[in-house]
Amino acid sequence: MGFVGGFVVITGWLALIGTSVVCAIKYFWEWCDERF
């Protein structure tokens, strides 16, 4: 349980961070499109 639980937690965090990064890049790209 410890190993599997840790793996699930790490995978979840990576997915969350990856989604946040993609959303930030997309938001930044749209902001740049409006400005320039």
Stockholm file with secondary structure:
# STOCKHOLM 1.0

chainA/1-36         MGFVGGFVVITGWLALIGTSVVCAIKYFWEWCDERF
#=GR chainA/1-36 SS CHHHHHHHHHHHHHHHHHHHHHHHHHHHHHHHHHHC
#=GC SS_cons        CHHHHHHHHHHHHHHHHHHHHHHHHHHHHHHHHHHC
//
